[in-house]
């Protein structure tokens, strides 16, 4: 097994672009407000973080982002293609949410306004 020493100073995430210019983050170690998310995408067109859950993980949202501390809302997509409805979760007091991507590679934490599913 060969190891490399790579300077990752300033790197927040490593991602692969798809045909819609959304960037898939190949990591199972992504966290928002302490909740682990195995699949995440960065949407360059909207500047959003897209989180994906399995059906079995949906109850965890209620535990990790409970009302009244968090506000849940639905939003219609603004793209030119087919219309989609997304779930957005943000803090009720409008403060930022802590997020870590690629915890296994980088130890950088940053803040976001909301999560979009």
PDB file as gemmi writes it, atoms N, CA and C in Angstrom:
CRYST1    1.000    1.000    1.000  90.00  90.00  90.00 P 1                      
ATOM      1  N   UNK A   1       0.844  -1.174   0.000  1.00  0.00           N  
ATOM      2  CA  UNK A   1       0.000   0.000   0.000  1.00  0.00           C  
ATOM      3  C   UNK A   1       0.888   1.235   0.000  1.00  0.00           C  
ATOM      4  N   UNK A   2       0.647   2.132  -0.932  1.00  0.00           N  
ATOM      5  CA  UNK A   2       1.444   3.336  -1.080  1.00  0.00           C  
ATOM      6  C   UNK A   2       0.675   4.531  -0.542  1.00  0.00           C  
ATOM      7  N   UNK A   3       1.328   5.373   0.232  1.00  0.00           N  
ATOM      8  CA  UNK A   3       0.693   6.573   0.756  1.00  0.00           C  
ATOM      9  C   UNK A   3       1.386   7.801   0.184  1.00  0.00           C  
ATOM     10  N   UNK A   4       0.626   8.900   0.115  1.00  0.00           N  
ATOM     11  CA  UNK A   4       1.171  10.155  -0.391  1.00  0.00           C  
ATOM     12  C   UNK A   4       0.922  11.243   0.636  1.00  0.00           C  
ATOM     13  N   UNK A   5       1.854  12.141   0.771  1.00  0.00           N  
ATOM     14  CA  UNK A   5       1.661  13.321   1.601  1.00  0.00           C  
ATOM     15  C   UNK A   5       1.241  14.459   0.677  1.00  0.00           C  
ATOM     16  N   UNK A   6       0.021  14.923   0.836  1.00  0.00           N  
ATOM     17  CA  UNK A   6      -0.512  15.985  -0.008  1.00  0.00           C  
ATOM     18  C   UNK A   6      -0.952  17.134   0.880  1.00  0.00           C  
ATOM     19  N   UNK A   7      -0.546  18.338   0.520  1.00  0.00           N  
ATOM     20  CA  UNK A   7      -0.964  19.521   1.266  1.00  0.00           C  
ATOM     21  C   UNK A   7      -2.397  19.866   0.866  1.00  0.00           C  
ATOM     22  N   UNK A   8      -3.342  19.736   1.799  1.00  0.00           N  
ATOM     23  CA  UNK A   8      -4.751  20.019   1.518  1.00  0.00           C  
ATOM     24  C   UNK A   8      -5.194  21.356   2.111  1.00  0.00           C  
ATOM     25  N   UNK A   9      -4.252  22.214   2.454  1.00  0.00           N  
ATOM     26  CA  UNK A   9      -4.586  23.516   3.019  1.00  0.00           C  
ATOM     27  C   UNK A   9      -5.496  24.281   2.059  1.00  0.00           C  
ATOM     28  N   UNK A  10      -6.632  24.735   2.560  1.00  0.00           N  
ATOM     29  CA  UNK A  10      -7.574  25.500   1.742  1.00  0.00           C  
ATOM     30  C   UNK A  10      -8.558  24.660   0.949  1.00  0.00           C  
ATOM     31  N   UNK A  11      -8.380  23.337   0.911  1.00  0.00           N  
ATOM     32  CA  UNK A  11      -9.303  22.467   0.178  1.00  0.00           C  
ATOM     33  C   UNK A  11     -10.485  22.150   1.083  1.00  0.00           C  
ATOM     34  N   UNK A  12     -11.699  22.357   0.573  1.00  0.00           N  
ATOM     35  CA  UNK A  12     -12.908  22.092   1.347  1.00  0.00           C  
ATOM     36  C   UNK A  12     -13.503  20.750   0.985  1.00  0.00           C  
ATOM     37  N   UNK A  13     -13.459  20.384  -0.300  1.00  0.00           N  
ATOM     38  CA  UNK A  13     -14.054  19.129  -0.751  1.00  0.00           C  
ATOM     39  C   UNK A  13     -13.449  18.716  -2.085  1.00  0.00           C  
ATOM     40  N   UNK A  14     -13.614  17.451  -2.392  1.00  0.00           N  
ATOM     41  CA  UNK A  14     -13.263  16.907  -3.695  1.00  0.00           C  
ATOM     42  C   UNK A  14     -14.568  16.414  -4.291  1.00  0.00           C  
ATOM     43  N   UNK A  15     -14.833  16.756  -5.562  1.00  0.00           N  
ATOM     44  CA  UNK A  15     -16.111  16.396  -6.161  1.00  0.00           C  
ATOM     45  C   UNK A  15     -15.923  16.052  -7.640  1.00  0.00           C  
ATOM     46  N   UNK A  16     -16.916  15.326  -8.181  1.00  0.00           N  
ATOM     47  CA  UNK A  16     -16.945  14.977  -9.591  1.00  0.00           C  
ATOM     48  C   UNK A  16     -18.146  15.644 -10.236  1.00  0.00           C  
ATOM     49  N   UNK A  17     -17.948  16.334 -11.347  1.00  0.00           N  
ATOM     50  CA  UNK A  17     -19.043  17.025 -12.039  1.00  0.00           C  
ATOM     51  C   UNK A  17     -19.852  16.044 -12.865  1.00  0.00           C  
ATOM     52  N   UNK A  18     -21.203  16.230 -12.862  1.00  0.00           N  
ATOM     53  CA  UNK A  18     -22.057  15.463 -13.764  1.00  0.00           C  
ATOM     54  C   UNK A  18     -22.435  16.353 -14.952  1.00  0.00           C  
ATOM     55  N   UNK A  19     -23.302  15.869 -15.820  1.00  0.00           N  
ATOM     56  CA  UNK A  19     -23.655  16.622 -17.032  1.00  0.00           C  
ATOM     57  C   UNK A  19     -24.446  17.889 -16.744  1.00  0.00           C  
ATOM     58  N   UNK A  20     -25.066  18.003 -15.590  1.00  0.00           N  
ATOM     59  CA  UNK A  20     -25.828  19.203 -15.224  1.00  0.00           C  
ATOM     60  C   UNK A  20     -24.989  20.178 -14.396  1.00  0.00           C  
ATOM     61  N   UNK A  21     -23.679  19.939 -14.331  1.00  0.00           N  
ATOM     62  CA  UNK A  21     -22.760  20.764 -13.538  1.00  0.00           C  
ATOM     63  C   UNK A  21     -23.116  20.786 -12.052  1.00  0.00           C  
ATOM     64  N   UNK A  22     -23.605  19.657 -11.588  1.00  0.00           N  
ATOM     65  CA  UNK A  22     -23.743  19.435 -10.156  1.00  0.00           C  
ATOM     66  C   UNK A  22     -22.564  18.557  -9.776  1.00  0.00           C  
ATOM     67  N   UNK A  23     -22.036  18.794  -8.596  1.00  0.00           N  
ATOM     68  CA  UNK A  23     -20.801  18.147  -8.202  1.00  0.00           C  
ATOM     69  C   UNK A  23     -21.055  17.141  -7.087  1.00  0.00           C  
ATOM     70  N   UNK A  24     -20.894  15.856  -7.418  1.00  0.00           N  
ATOM     71  CA  UNK A  24     -21.082  14.755  -6.480  1.00  0.00           C  
ATOM     72  C   UNK A  24     -19.858  14.657  -5.575  1.00  0.00           C  
ATOM     73  N   UNK A  25     -20.085  14.602  -4.273  1.00  0.00           N  
ATOM     74  CA  UNK A  25     -19.005  14.490  -3.297  1.00  0.00           C  
ATOM     75  C   UNK A  25     -18.861  13.014  -2.920  1.00  0.00           C  
ATOM     76  N   UNK A  26     -17.775  12.381  -3.334  1.00  0.00           N  
ATOM     77  CA  UNK A  26     -17.599  10.942  -3.092  1.00  0.00           C  
ATOM     78  C   UNK A  26     -17.111  10.650  -1.677  1.00  0.00           C  
ATOM     79  N   UNK A  27     -17.984  10.868  -0.707  1.00  0.00           N  
ATOM     80  CA  UNK A  27     -17.625  10.648   0.688  1.00  0.00           C  
ATOM     81  C   UNK A  27     -18.858  10.238   1.470  1.00  0.00           C  
ATOM     82  N   UNK A  28     -18.663   9.386   2.445  1.00  0.00           N  
ATOM     83  CA  UNK A  28     -19.732   9.027   3.381  1.00  0.00           C  
ATOM     84  C   UNK A  28     -19.559   9.745   4.704  1.00  0.00           C  
ATOM     85  N   UNK A  29     -18.630  10.689   4.770  1.00  0.00           N  
ATOM     86  CA  UNK A  29     -18.310  11.387   6.007  1.00  0.00           C  
ATOM     87  C   UNK A  29     -18.618  12.880   5.883  1.00  0.00           C  
ATOM     88  N   UNK A  30     -19.881  13.205   5.584  1.00  0.00           N  
ATOM     89  CA  UNK A  30     -20.357  14.579   5.480  1.00  0.00           C  
ATOM     90  C   UNK A  30     -21.336  14.809   6.624  1.00  0.00           C  
ATOM     91  N   UNK A  31     -21.204  15.936   7.315  1.00  0.00           N  
ATOM     92  CA  UNK A  31     -22.036  16.203   8.485  1.00  0.00           C  
ATOM     93  C   UNK A  31     -22.605  17.614   8.431  1.00  0.00           C  
ATOM     94  N   UNK A  32     -23.891  17.726   8.770  1.00  0.00           N  
ATOM     95  CA  UNK A  32     -24.541  19.026   8.933  1.00  0.00           C  
ATOM     96  C   UNK A  32     -25.200  19.013  10.298  1.00  0.00           C  
ATOM     97  N   UNK A  33     -24.810  19.970  11.138  1.00  0.00           N  
ATOM     98  CA  UNK A  33     -25.321  20.059  12.517  1.00  0.00           C  
ATOM     99  C   UNK A  33     -25.228  18.721  13.236  1.00  0.00           C  
ATOM    100  N   UNK A  34     -24.162  17.982  12.980  1.00  0.00           N  
ATOM    101  CA  UNK A  34     -23.927  16.712  13.650  1.00  0.00           C  
ATOM    102  C   UNK A  34     -24.561  15.504  12.991  1.00  0.00           C  
ATOM    103  N   UNK A  35     -25.483  15.673  12.036  1.00  0.00           N  
ATOM    104  CA  UNK A  35     -26.113  14.544  11.354  1.00  0.00           C  
ATOM    105  C   UNK A  35     -25.263  14.137  10.152  1.00  0.00           C  
ATOM    106  N   UNK A  36     -25.029  12.835  10.028  1.00  0.00           N  
ATOM    107  CA  UNK A  36     -24.205  12.298   8.952  1.00  0.00           C  
ATOM    108  C   UNK A  36     -25.025  12.138   7.675  1.00  0.00           C  
ATOM    109  N   UNK A  37     -24.450  12.586   6.570  1.00  0.00           N  
ATOM    110  CA  UNK A  37     -25.074  12.430   5.253  1.00  0.00           C  
ATOM    111  C   UNK A  37     -24.083  11.712   4.347  1.00  0.00           C  
ATOM    112  N   UNK A  38     -24.511  10.596   3.799  1.00  0.00           N  
ATOM    113  CA  UNK A  38     -23.634   9.801   2.954  1.00  0.00           C  
ATOM    114  C   UNK A  38     -23.545  10.269   1.523  1.00  0.00           C  
ATOM    115  N   UNK A  39     -24.563  10.968   1.052  1.00  0.00           N  
ATOM    116  CA  UNK A  39     -24.542  11.423  -0.341  1.00  0.00           C  
ATOM    117  C   UNK A  39     -24.872  12.914  -0.382  1.00  0.00           C  
ATOM    118  N   UNK A  40     -23.971  13.680  -0.988  1.00  0.00           N  
ATOM    119  CA  UNK A  40     -24.158  15.125  -1.080  1.00  0.00           C  
ATOM    120  C   UNK A  40     -23.756  15.587  -2.475  1.00  0.00           C  
ATOM    121  N   UNK A  41     -24.384  16.667  -2.909  1.00  0.00           N  
ATOM    122  CA  UNK A  41     -24.000  17.308  -4.170  1.00  0.00           C  
ATOM    123  C   UNK A  41     -23.951  18.808  -3.958  1.00  0.00           C  
ATOM    124  N   UNK A  42     -23.094  19.473  -4.713  1.00  0.00           N  
ATOM    125  CA  UNK A  42     -23.035  20.917  -4.753  1.00  0.00           C  
ATOM    126  C   UNK A  42     -23.667  21.338  -6.076  1.00  0.00           C  
ATOM    127  N   UNK A  43     -24.677  22.170  -6.038  1.00  0.00           N  
ATOM    128  CA  UNK A  43     -25.369  22.639  -7.237  1.00  0.00           C  
ATOM    129  C   UNK A  43     -24.784  23.987  -7.624  1.00  0.00           C  
ATOM    130  N   UNK A  44     -23.949  23.997  -8.655  1.00  0.00           N  
ATOM    131  CA  UNK A  44     -23.270  25.229  -9.042  1.00  0.00           C  
ATOM    132  C   UNK A  44     -24.230  26.278  -9.585  1.00  0.00           C  
ATOM    133  N   UNK A  45     -25.327  25.860 -10.191  1.00  0.00           N  
ATOM    134  CA  UNK A  45     -26.290  26.806 -10.746  1.00  0.00           C  
ATOM    135  C   UNK A  45     -27.052  27.570  -9.684  1.00  0.00           C  
ATOM    136  N   UNK A  46     -27.347  26.913  -8.574  1.00  0.00           N  
ATOM    137  CA  UNK A  46     -28.131  27.545  -7.517  1.00  0.00           C  
ATOM    138  C   UNK A  46     -27.287  27.895  -6.293  1.00  0.00           C  
ATOM    139  N   UNK A  47     -26.070  27.410  -6.240  1.00  0.00           N  
ATOM    140  CA  UNK A  47     -25.231  27.651  -5.080  1.00  0.00           C  
ATOM    141  C   UNK A  47     -25.697  26.907  -3.847  1.00  0.00           C  
ATOM    142  N   UNK A  48     -26.387  25.803  -4.046  1.00  0.00           N  
ATOM    143  CA  UNK A  48     -26.964  25.027  -2.943  1.00  0.00           C  
ATOM    144  C   UNK A  48     -26.142  23.790  -2.632  1.00  0.00           C  
ATOM    145  N   UNK A  49     -26.317  23.320  -1.403  1.00  0.00           N  
ATOM    146  CA  UNK A  49     -25.848  22.007  -0.987  1.00  0.00           C  
ATOM    147  C   UNK A  49     -27.061  21.089  -1.074  1.00  0.00           C  
ATOM    148  N   UNK A  50     -26.975  20.028  -1.856  1.00  0.00           N  
ATOM    149  CA  UNK A  50     -28.070  19.069  -1.990  1.00  0.00           C  
ATOM    150  C   UNK A  50     -27.733  17.823  -1.185  1.00  0.00           C  
ATOM    151  N   UNK A  51     -28.589  17.472  -0.250  1.00  0.00           N  
ATOM    152  CA  UNK A  51     -28.388  16.279   0.575  1.00  0.00           C  
ATOM    153  C   UNK A  51     -29.400  15.218   0.158  1.00  0.00           C  
ATOM    154  N   UNK A  52     -28.997  13.972   0.178  1.00  0.00           N  
ATOM    155  CA  UNK A  52     -29.862  12.864  -0.189  1.00  0.00           C  
ATOM    156  C   UNK A  52     -29.968  11.892   0.972  1.00  0.00           C  
ATOM    157  N   UNK A  53     -31.170  11.355   1.148  1.00  0.00           N  
ATOM    158  CA  UNK A  53     -31.420  10.392   2.213  1.00  0.00           C  
ATOM    159  C   UNK A  53     -32.097   9.160   1.649  1.00  0.00           C  
ATOM    160  N   UNK A  54     -31.828   8.028   2.276  1.00  0.00           N  
ATOM    161  CA  UNK A  54     -32.616   6.826   2.013  1.00  0.00           C  
ATOM    162  C   UNK A  54     -33.921   6.950   2.793  1.00  0.00           C  
ATOM    163  N   UNK A  55     -34.947   6.216   2.386  1.00  0.00           N  
ATOM    164  CA  UNK A  55     -36.227   6.254   3.095  1.00  0.00           C  
ATOM    165  C   UNK A  55     -36.054   5.960   4.583  1.00  0.00           C  
ATOM    166  N   UNK A  56     -35.155   5.046   4.910  1.00  0.00           N  
ATOM    167  CA  UNK A  56     -34.962   4.672   6.311  1.00  0.00           C  
ATOM    168  C   UNK A  56     -34.313   5.797   7.130  1.00  0.00           C  
ATOM    169  N   UNK A  57     -33.696   6.776   6.468  1.00  0.00           N  
ATOM    170  CA  UNK A  57     -33.022   7.871   7.173  1.00  0.00           C  
ATOM    171  C   UNK A  57     -33.945   9.067   7.437  1.00  0.00           C  
ATOM    172  N   UNK A  58     -35.109   9.100   6.818  1.00  0.00           N  
ATOM    173  CA  UNK A  58     -36.010  10.242   6.974  1.00  0.00           C  
ATOM    174  C   UNK A  58     -36.391  10.496   8.429  1.00  0.00           C  
ATOM    175  N   UNK A  59     -36.692   9.462   9.240  1.00  0.00           N  
ATOM    176  CA  UNK A  59     -36.989   9.740  10.657  1.00  0.00           C  
ATOM    177  C   UNK A  59     -35.860  10.458  11.391  1.00  0.00           C  
ATOM    178  N   UNK A  60     -34.626  10.293  10.946  1.00  0.00           N  
ATOM    179  CA  UNK A  60     -33.497  10.987  11.577  1.00  0.00           C  
ATOM    180  C   UNK A  60     -33.591  12.498  11.408  1.00  0.00           C  
ATOM    181  N   UNK A  61     -34.231  12.947  10.332  1.00  0.00           N  
ATOM    182  CA  UNK A  61     -34.417  14.392  10.141  1.00  0.00           C  
ATOM    183  C   UNK A  61     -35.243  14.986  11.272  1.00  0.00           C  
ATOM    184  N   UNK A  62     -36.309  14.284  11.652  1.00  0.00           N  
ATOM    185  CA  UNK A  62     -37.174  14.774  12.727  1.00  0.00           C  
ATOM    186  C   UNK A  62     -36.425  14.833  14.059  1.00  0.00           C  
ATOM    187  N   UNK A  63     -35.507  13.893  14.271  1.00  0.00           N  
ATOM    188  CA  UNK A  63     -34.727  13.871  15.509  1.00  0.00           C  
ATOM    189  C   UNK A  63     -33.645  14.954  15.522  1.00  0.00           C  
ATOM    190  N   UNK A  64     -32.975  15.154  14.372  1.00  0.00           N  
ATOM    191  CA  UNK A  64     -31.836  16.065  14.310  1.00  0.00           C  
ATOM    192  C   UNK A  64     -32.196  17.516  13.987  1.00  0.00           C  
ATOM    193  N   UNK A  65     -33.376  17.729  13.389  1.00  0.00           N  
ATOM    194  CA  UNK A  65     -33.797  19.075  13.008  1.00  0.00           C  
ATOM    195  C   UNK A  65     -35.241  19.320  13.460  1.00  0.00           C  
ATOM    196  N   UNK A  66     -35.485  19.293  14.787  1.00  0.00           N  
ATOM    197  CA  UNK A  66     -36.864  19.387  15.297  1.00  0.00           C  
ATOM    198  C   UNK A  66     -37.397  20.827  15.291  1.00  0.00           C  
ATOM    199  N   UNK A  67     -38.708  20.933  15.150  1.00  0.00           N  
ATOM    200  CA  UNK A  67     -39.381  22.222  15.352  1.00  0.00           C  
ATOM    201  C   UNK A  67     -39.467  22.432  16.856  1.00  0.00           C  
ATOM    202  N   UNK A  68     -39.463  23.618  17.357  1.00  0.00           N  
ATOM    203  CA  UNK A  68     -39.445  24.905  16.653  1.00  0.00           C  
ATOM    204  C   UNK A  68     -38.047  25.448  16.381  1.00  0.00           C  
ATOM    205  N   UNK A  69     -36.983  24.689  16.740  1.00  0.00           N  
ATOM    206  CA  UNK A  69     -35.615  25.164  16.523  1.00  0.00           C  
ATOM    207  C   UNK A  69     -35.281  25.297  15.035  1.00  0.00           C  
ATOM    208  N   UNK A  70     -35.890  24.421  14.217  1.00  0.00           N  
ATOM    209  CA  UNK A  70     -35.664  24.433  12.773  1.00  0.00           C  
ATOM    210  C   UNK A  70     -36.976  24.655  12.045  1.00  0.00           C  
ATOM    211  N   UNK A  71     -36.898  25.320  10.896  1.00  0.00           N  
ATOM    212  CA  UNK A  71     -38.065  25.582  10.056  1.00  0.00           C  
ATOM    213  C   UNK A  71     -37.925  24.748   8.789  1.00  0.00           C  
ATOM    214  N   UNK A  72     -38.973  24.034   8.461  1.00  0.00           N  
ATOM    215  CA  UNK A  72     -39.018  23.212   7.262  1.00  0.00           C  
ATOM    216  C   UNK A  72     -39.927  23.892   6.253  1.00  0.00           C  
ATOM    217  N   UNK A  73     -39.525  23.918   4.992  1.00  0.00           N  
ATOM    218  CA  UNK A  73     -40.375  24.514   3.959  1.00  0.00           C  
ATOM    219  C   UNK A  73     -40.147  23.786   2.634  1.00  0.00           C  
ATOM    220  N   UNK A  74     -41.125  23.914   1.745  1.00  0.00           N  
ATOM    221  CA  UNK A  74     -41.022  23.342   0.408  1.00  0.00           C  
ATOM    222  C   UNK A  74     -40.759  24.467  -0.582  1.00  0.00           C  
ATOM    223  N   UNK A  75     -39.931  24.178  -1.586  1.00  0.00           N  
ATOM    224  CA  UNK A  75     -39.604  25.179  -2.590  1.00  0.00           C  
ATOM    225  C   UNK A  75     -39.617  24.530  -3.961  1.00  0.00           C  
ATOM    226  N   UNK A  76     -40.223  25.203  -4.913  1.00  0.00           N  
ATOM    227  CA  UNK A  76     -40.230  24.718  -6.288  1.00  0.00           C  
ATOM    228  C   UNK A  76     -38.913  25.091  -6.948  1.00  0.00           C  
ATOM    229  N   UNK A  77     -38.420  24.194  -7.795  1.00  0.00           N  
ATOM    230  CA  UNK A  77     -37.160  24.473  -8.478  1.00  0.00           C  
ATOM    231  C   UNK A  77     -37.328  25.669  -9.405  1.00  0.00           C  
ATOM    232  N   UNK A  78     -36.216  26.335  -9.665  1.00  0.00           N  
ATOM    233  CA  UNK A  78     -36.247  27.507 -10.532  1.00  0.00           C  
ATOM    234  C   UNK A  78     -35.571  27.236 -11.863  1.00  0.00           C  
ATOM    235  N   UNK A  79     -35.292  25.978 -12.160  1.00  0.00           N  
ATOM    236  CA  UNK A  79     -34.598  25.620 -13.393  1.00  0.00           C  
ATOM    237  C   UNK A  79     -35.494  25.711 -14.610  1.00  0.00           C  
ATOM    238  N   UNK A  80     -34.873  25.592 -15.780  1.00  0.00           N  
ATOM    239  CA  UNK A  80     -35.632  25.672 -17.025  1.00  0.00           C  
ATOM    240  C   UNK A  80     -36.195  24.319 -17.442  1.00  0.00           C  
ATOM    241  N   UNK A  81     -35.743  23.266 -16.819  1.00  0.00           N  
ATOM    242  CA  UNK A  81     -36.218  21.928 -17.152  1.00  0.00           C  
ATOM    243  C   UNK A  81     -37.509  21.603 -16.431  1.00  0.00           C  
ATOM    244  N   UNK A  82     -37.665  20.328 -16.092  1.00  0.00           N  
ATOM    245  CA  UNK A  82     -38.864  19.899 -15.384  1.00  0.00           C  
ATOM    246  C   UNK A  82     -38.912  20.534 -14.002  1.00  0.00           C  
ATOM    247  N   UNK A  83     -40.125  20.742 -13.510  1.00  0.00           N  
ATOM    248  CA  UNK A  83     -40.303  21.356 -12.190  1.00  0.00           C  
ATOM    249  C   UNK A  83     -40.194  20.288 -11.107  1.00  0.00           C  
ATOM    250  N   UNK A  84     -39.471  20.612 -10.062  1.00  0.00           N  
ATOM    251  CA  UNK A  84     -39.303  19.726  -8.920  1.00  0.00           C  
ATOM    252  C   UNK A  84     -39.603  20.500  -7.645  1.00  0.00           C  
ATOM    253  N   UNK A  85     -39.979  19.774  -6.615  1.00  0.00           N  
ATOM    254  CA  UNK A  85     -40.197  20.384  -5.309  1.00  0.00           C  
ATOM    255  C   UNK A  85     -39.118  19.861  -4.374  1.00  0.00           C  
ATOM    256  N   UNK A  86     -38.501  20.770  -3.662  1.00  0.00           N  
ATOM    257  CA  UNK A  86     -37.452  20.387  -2.732  1.00  0.00           C  
ATOM    258  C   UNK A  86     -37.792  20.799  -1.313  1.00  0.00           C  
ATOM    259  N   UNK A  87     -37.273  20.063  -0.369  1.00  0.00           N  
ATOM    260  CA  UNK A  87     -37.430  20.380   1.046  1.00  0.00           C  
ATOM    261  C   UNK A  87     -36.223  21.201   1.477  1.00  0.00           C  
ATOM    262  N   UNK A  88     -36.480  22.280   2.204  1.00  0.00           N  
ATOM    263  CA  UNK A  88     -35.412  23.097   2.763  1.00  0.00           C  
ATOM    264  C   UNK A  88     -35.573  23.130   4.277  1.00  0.00           C  
ATOM    265  N   UNK A  89     -34.458  22.996   4.977  1.00  0.00           N  
ATOM    266  CA  UNK A  89     -34.455  23.092   6.440  1.00  0.00           C  
ATOM    267  C   UNK A  89     -33.445  24.169   6.817  1.00  0.00           C  
ATOM    268  N   UNK A  90     -33.873  25.113   7.665  1.00  0.00           N  
ATOM    269  CA  UNK A  90     -32.992  26.166   8.157  1.00  0.00           C  
ATOM    270  C   UNK A  90     -33.259  26.389   9.630  1.00  0.00           C  
ATOM    271  N   UNK A  91     -32.347  27.058  10.306  1.00  0.00           N  
ATOM    272  CA  UNK A  91     -32.547  27.370  11.721  1.00  0.00           C  
ATOM    273  C   UNK A  91     -33.593  28.472  11.849  1.00  0.00           C  
ATOM    274  N   UNK A  92     -34.468  28.340  12.813  1.00  0.00           N  
ATOM    275  CA  UNK A  92     -35.538  29.315  13.020  1.00  0.00           C  
ATOM    276  C   UNK A  92     -34.987  30.690  13.385  1.00  0.00           C  
ATOM    277  N   UNK A  93     -33.870  30.730  14.088  1.00  0.00           N  
ATOM    278  CA  UNK A  93     -33.305  32.023  14.483  1.00  0.00           C  
ATOM    279  C   UNK A  93     -32.407  32.643  13.408  1.00  0.00           C  
ATOM    280  N   UNK A  94     -32.393  32.029  12.216  1.00  0.00           N  
ATOM    281  CA  UNK A  94     -31.648  32.508  11.047  1.00  0.00           C  
ATOM    282  C   UNK A  94     -30.127  32.457  11.210  1.00  0.00           C  
ATOM    283  N   UNK A  95     -29.615  31.766  12.238  1.00  0.00           N  
ATOM    284  CA  UNK A  95     -28.171  31.604  12.354  1.00  0.00           C  
ATOM    285  C   UNK A  95     -27.718  30.514  11.391  1.00  0.00           C  
ATOM    286  N   UNK A  96     -26.438  30.459  11.149  1.00  0.00           N  
ATOM    287  CA  UNK A  96     -25.868  29.503  10.196  1.00  0.00           C  
ATOM    288  C   UNK A  96     -25.800  28.101  10.786  1.00  0.00           C  
ATOM    289  N   UNK A  97     -25.776  27.127   9.887  1.00  0.00           N  
ATOM    290  CA  UNK A  97     -25.665  25.718  10.257  1.00  0.00           C  
ATOM    291  C   UNK A  97     -24.227  25.262   9.985  1.00  0.00           C  
ATOM    292  N   UNK A  98     -23.646  24.512  10.909  1.00  0.00           N  
ATOM    293  CA  UNK A  98     -22.276  24.019  10.763  1.00  0.00           C  
ATOM    294  C   UNK A  98     -22.251  22.798   9.852  1.00  0.00           C  
ATOM    295  N   UNK A  99     -21.263  22.765   8.950  1.00  0.00           N  
ATOM    296  CA  UNK A  99     -21.155  21.674   7.987  1.00  0.00           C  
ATOM    297  C   UNK A  99     -19.704  21.268   7.810  1.00  0.00           C  
ATOM    298  N   UNK A 100     -19.488  19.957   7.680  1.00  0.00           N  
ATOM    299  CA  UNK A 100     -18.173  19.402   7.363  1.00  0.00           C  
ATOM    300  C   UNK A 100     -18.343  18.436   6.205  1.00  0.00           C  
ATOM    301  N   UNK A 101     -17.538  18.588   5.171  1.00  0.00           N  
ATOM    302  CA  UNK A 101     -17.511  17.658   4.042  1.00  0.00           C  
ATOM    303  C   UNK A 101     -16.223  16.853   4.108  1.00  0.00           C  
ATOM    304  N   UNK A 102     -16.286  15.599   3.674  1.00  0.00           N  
ATOM    305  CA  UNK A 102     -15.084  14.760   3.615  1.00  0.00           C  
ATOM    306  C   UNK A 102     -14.343  14.721   4.942  1.00  0.00           C  
ATOM    307  N   UNK A 103     -15.037  14.448   6.025  1.00  0.00           N  
ATOM    308  CA  UNK A 103     -14.360  14.453   7.326  1.00  0.00           C  
ATOM    309  C   UNK A 103     -13.160  13.510   7.342  1.00  0.00           C  
ATOM    310  N   UNK A 104     -13.205  12.445   6.534  1.00  0.00           N  
ATOM    311  CA  UNK A 104     -12.092  11.495   6.522  1.00  0.00           C  
ATOM    312  C   UNK A 104     -10.848  12.078   5.852  1.00  0.00           C  
ATOM    313  N   UNK A 105     -10.990  13.137   5.055  1.00  0.00           N  
ATOM    314  CA  UNK A 105      -9.848  13.745   4.378  1.00  0.00           C  
ATOM    315  C   UNK A 105      -9.480  15.121   4.917  1.00  0.00           C  
ATOM    316  N   UNK A 106     -10.507  15.924   5.209  1.00  0.00           N  
ATOM    317  CA  UNK A 106     -10.280  17.314   5.607  1.00  0.00           C  
ATOM    318  C   UNK A 106     -10.967  17.562   6.940  1.00  0.00           C  
ATOM    319  N   UNK A 107     -10.406  18.410   7.721  1.00  0.00           N  
ATOM    320  CA  UNK A 107     -11.008  18.731   9.006  1.00  0.00           C  
ATOM    321  C   UNK A 107     -11.462  20.191   9.006  1.00  0.00           C  
ATOM    322  N   UNK A 108     -12.110  20.610   7.919  1.00  0.00           N  
ATOM    323  CA  UNK A 108     -12.546  21.996   7.840  1.00  0.00           C  
ATOM    324  C   UNK A 108     -14.061  22.067   7.999  1.00  0.00           C  
ATOM    325  N   UNK A 109     -14.477  22.997   8.832  1.00  0.00           N  
ATOM    326  CA  UNK A 109     -15.898  23.198   9.085  1.00  0.00           C  
ATOM    327  C   UNK A 109     -16.271  24.569   8.519  1.00  0.00           C  
ATOM    328  N   UNK A 110     -17.434  24.652   7.890  1.00  0.00           N  
ATOM    329  CA  UNK A 110     -17.913  25.931   7.414  1.00  0.00           C  
ATOM    330  C   UNK A 110     -19.398  26.039   7.692  1.00  0.00           C  
ATOM    331  N   UNK A 111     -20.001  27.163   7.336  1.00  0.00           N  
ATOM    332  CA  UNK A 111     -21.383  27.432   7.701  1.00  0.00           C  
ATOM    333  C   UNK A 111     -22.242  27.616   6.448  1.00  0.00           C  
ATOM    334  N   UNK A 112     -23.482  27.118   6.538  1.00  0.00           N  
ATOM    335  CA  UNK A 112     -24.448  27.278   5.446  1.00  0.00           C  
ATOM    336  C   UNK A 112     -25.744  27.825   6.009  1.00  0.00           C  
ATOM    337  N   UNK A 113     -26.560  28.412   5.135  1.00  0.00           N  
ATOM    338  CA  UNK A 113     -27.839  28.981   5.558  1.00  0.00           C  
ATOM    339  C   UNK A 113     -28.925  27.932   5.727  1.00  0.00           C  
ATOM    340  N   UNK A 114     -28.906  26.886   4.879  1.00  0.00           N  
ATOM    341  CA  UNK A 114     -29.949  25.863   4.902  1.00  0.00           C  
ATOM    342  C   UNK A 114     -29.470  24.596   4.208  1.00  0.00           C  
ATOM    343  N   UNK A 115     -30.212  23.523   4.398  1.00  0.00           N  
ATOM    344  CA  UNK A 115     -30.005  22.259   3.696  1.00  0.00           C  
ATOM    345  C   UNK A 115     -31.148  22.126   2.696  1.00  0.00           C  
ATOM    346  N   UNK A 116     -30.849  21.609   1.532  1.00  0.00           N  
ATOM    347  CA  UNK A 116     -31.877  21.354   0.532  1.00  0.00           C  
ATOM    348  C   UNK A 116     -31.870  19.873   0.166  1.00  0.00           C  
ATOM    349  N   UNK A 117     -33.065  19.288   0.098  1.00  0.00           N  
ATOM    350  CA  UNK A 117     -33.204  17.872  -0.288  1.00  0.00           C  
ATOM    351  C   UNK A 117     -33.991  17.789  -1.587  1.00  0.00           C  
TER     352      UNK A 117                                                      
END                                                                             
